[in-house]
Amino acid sequence: MKVIIIGASISGLYTATLLAKQGVDVEVYDRMSTLGGPSRTLIVTGKINEVLDSIPEEMVLNQVKYLELFSKSRSARLELSYPDLIVERRRFVEIFARMAEEAGAQIILGYLFEGFAQFGRKVVVTLRNLEANEAKQISADILVGADGVQSAVSQAASRNGHRVAALVQARVPLPESGKGDTYRVWFDTNQTKYFYWLIPESDRVAAVGLIANDVPQAKARLIKFLQEKQLEAIEFQSSIVPMHQFGNANGVAVPNRNVFVVGDAAAQVKVTTVGGVVPGLYGARALAQAILNGRNYRKELDGLKMELNLHLLIRHVLNRFSDQDYDELIGMLDGGLKEILQEWTRDELTQSFLRMIRAEPSLITLGAKACLRSILGG
Ligand SMILES: Cc1cc2nc3c(=O)[nH]c(=O)nc-3n(C[C@H](O)[C@H](O)[C@H](O)COP(=O)(O)OP(=O)(O)OC[C@H]3O[C@@H](n4cnc5c(N)ncnc54)[C@H](O)[C@@H]3O)c2cc1C
């Protein structure tokens, strides 16, 4: 069986590794001429260790054990049972590429995906060699689009694009008040429905960022925030990110039964925090299982879909929160609720959600009040 994967980044390379390990003939194409760009500081939950069996030490820039949350007039500090890991995208992708090649996959850079056509059970993929400006066609049994938020594979299969948000972050010297083992989150509903964050890459450097509707808006607000905190940007990192919607994590480029999408291309992203790395790896694992065992990818994605839907539900509620609601929420962070947030990672919401409600039933009232207020326009 021959599989062509478009996109030599996190989800594409992990899919390639899993398939090639089982003897599948895999070719991975990317339009970039080098791996891993553009550079990005990423935070992932300790759950990544479970997905990958264990994460190579050289991938990790830093581990953070504490999370500090700030609303307008309250704060809370959590001690995470499973530290979050800070990784740099370029290094991460380079190591994934090595793993894919060791498993037997071929990675071919400098090729732009232009389209595909169906011939019986085969799919014929058109790729352009960007250096020579020449198109070539390759026949395969399966085509996988791991080509990110603006997936050309998904578009070629006539699927609608994803809803998107903009993410901007700046690398800054770690402020004196910062600590290398602690990341911080500030809620300020006048500036963002999401939050500002500070993620320490080391004892000296951190990434500070936020999510907003578009890149210029996000950048303007981030610059203001940096000025307030007296932080100077070393570099900016920004891009749009896909937002998971109810019913769209199926990853199958319908009606093409042998064309699939994975990772950001399938909007496999937790929309509470807009984290896509771990969901994309779960997506890759589900796709590899489906291909190897002749199973239905959509079915294999059921667990991930439930997880992403819960994040979406919570995001809908949080989008209606006022600063006072965040004060109230942070005020609840003691006792049972705090313990659950410390114990379970952000990639385990299906396990932790009901536990949180049981530990703090007034969460329901808080959410319902925020939704009602938004409906009534008050
Ligand atoms: C600034 C920023 C910070 C982020 N921080 C976090 C974080 O802290 N934690 C987290 O979990 N997530 C984070 N994310 C999201 C995370 O980066 C993505 O979810 C993740 O990179 C998705 O991986 P992917 O392999 O699916 O797609 P991508 O990494 O987007 O890779 C797609 C690949 O496809 C290639 N490609 C695209 N089109 C074509 C084409 N037509 N032909 C050939 N090749 C093509 C691209 O060159 C690229 O290599 C962040 C995103 C941004 C923008």
The ligand as a Tripos MOL2 file, in Angstrom:
@<TRIPOS>MOLECULE
LIG
   53    58     1     0     0
SMALL
NO_CHARGES

@<TRIPOS>ATOM
      1 C1          2.0630   31.1580   17.4610 C.3       1 LIG1
      2 C2          1.3960   29.8130   17.7330 C.ar      1 LIG1
      3 C3          1.5430   29.2180   18.9810 C.ar      1 LIG1
      4 C4          0.9380   27.9820   19.2350 C.ar      1 LIG1
      5 N1          1.0700   27.4560   20.4830 N.ar      1 LIG1
      6 C5          0.5720   26.2380   20.7260 C.ar      1 LIG1
      7 C6          0.8000   25.6200   21.9970 C.ar      1 LIG1
      8 O1          1.3980   26.2180   22.9030 O.2       1 LIG1
      9 N2          0.3240   24.3420   22.2060 N.ar      1 LIG1
     10 C7         -0.3480   23.6630   21.2340 C.ar      1 LIG1
     11 O2         -0.7500   22.5080   21.4670 O.2       1 LIG1
     12 N3         -0.5920   24.2240   20.0080 N.ar      1 LIG1
     13 C8         -0.1360   25.4810   19.7410 C.ar      1 LIG1
     14 N4         -0.3500   26.0530   18.5190 N.ar      1 LIG1
     15 C9         -1.0490   25.2650   17.5050 C.3       1 LIG1
     16 C10        -0.0590   24.2460   16.8940 C.3       1 LIG1
     17 O3          1.1010   24.9170   16.4340 O.3       1 LIG1
     18 C11        -0.7240   23.5070   15.7450 C.3       1 LIG1
     19 O4         -1.9280   22.9300   16.2080 O.3       1 LIG1
     20 C12         0.1800   22.4010   15.1880 C.3       1 LIG1
     21 O5          1.3900   22.9400   14.7140 O.3       1 LIG1
     22 C13        -0.5370   21.7020   14.0410 C.3       1 LIG1
     23 O6          0.3390   20.7920   13.4360 O.3       1 LIG1
     24 P1          0.0040   20.1890   12.0180 P.3       1 LIG1
     25 O7          1.1110   19.2270   11.7290 O.co2     1 LIG1
     26 O8         -1.3910   19.6970   11.9710 O.co2     1 LIG1
     27 O9          0.0460   21.4380   11.0130 O.3       1 LIG1
     28 P2          1.2020   22.4650   10.7220 P.3       1 LIG1
     29 O10         2.2040   22.4900   11.8200 O.co2     1 LIG1
     30 O11         0.5270   23.7490   10.3630 O.co2     1 LIG1
     31 O12         1.9250   21.8870    9.4200 O.3       1 LIG1
     32 C14         1.3740   21.9130    8.1290 C.3       1 LIG1
     33 C15         2.4810   21.6140    7.1400 C.3       1 LIG1
     34 O13         1.9140   21.5160    5.8420 O.3       1 LIG1
     35 C16         2.7170   22.2110    4.9160 C.3       1 LIG1
     36 N5          1.8460   22.6290    3.8000 N.ar      1 LIG1
     37 C17         0.7820   23.4710    3.8620 C.ar      1 LIG1
     38 N6          0.2060   23.5880    2.6430 N.ar      1 LIG1
     39 C18         0.9150   22.8220    1.8020 C.ar      1 LIG1
     40 C19         0.8020   22.5240    0.4160 C.ar      1 LIG1
     41 N7         -0.1660   23.0420   -0.3640 N.pl3     1 LIG1
     42 N8          1.7110   21.6830   -0.1470 N.ar      1 LIG1
     43 C20         2.7060   21.1440    0.6020 C.ar      1 LIG1
     44 N9          2.8580   21.3780    1.9230 N.ar      1 LIG1
     45 C21         1.9720   22.1990    2.5260 C.ar      1 LIG1
     46 C22         3.2880   23.3750    5.7140 C.3       1 LIG1
     47 O14         4.4830   23.8760    5.1290 O.3       1 LIG1
     48 C23         3.5280   22.7380    7.0800 C.3       1 LIG1
     49 O15         4.8170   22.1710    7.1900 O.3       1 LIG1
     50 C24         0.1950   27.3070   18.2370 C.ar      1 LIG1
     51 C25         0.0240   27.9200   16.9870 C.ar      1 LIG1
     52 C26         0.6080   29.1530   16.7330 C.ar      1 LIG1
     53 C27         0.3910   29.7850   15.3990 C.3       1 LIG1
@<TRIPOS>BOND
     1     1     2 1
     2     2     3 ar
     3     2    52 ar
     4     3     4 ar
     5     4     5 ar
     6     4    50 ar
     7     5     6 ar
     8     6     7 ar
     9     6    13 1
    10     7     8 2
    11     7     9 ar
    12     9    10 ar
    13    10    11 2
    14    10    12 ar
    15    12    13 ar
    16    13    14 ar
    17    14    15 1
    18    14    50 ar
    19    15    16 1
    20    16    17 1
    21    16    18 1
    22    18    19 1
    23    18    20 1
    24    20    21 1
    25    20    22 1
    26    22    23 1
    27    23    24 1
    28    24    25 2
    29    24    26 1
    30    24    27 1
    31    27    28 1
    32    28    29 2
    33    28    30 1
    34    28    31 1
    35    31    32 1
    36    32    33 1
    37    33    34 1
    38    33    48 1
    39    34    35 1
    40    35    36 1
    41    35    46 1
    42    36    37 ar
    43    36    45 ar
    44    37    38 ar
    45    38    39 ar
    46    39    40 ar
    47    39    45 ar
    48    40    41 1
    49    40    42 ar
    50    42    43 ar
    51    43    44 ar
    52    44    45 ar
    53    46    47 1
    54    46    48 1
    55    48    49 1
    56    50    51 ar
    57    51    52 ar
    58    52    53 1
@<TRIPOS>SUBSTRUCTURE
     1 LIG1         1 GROUP 0 **** ****
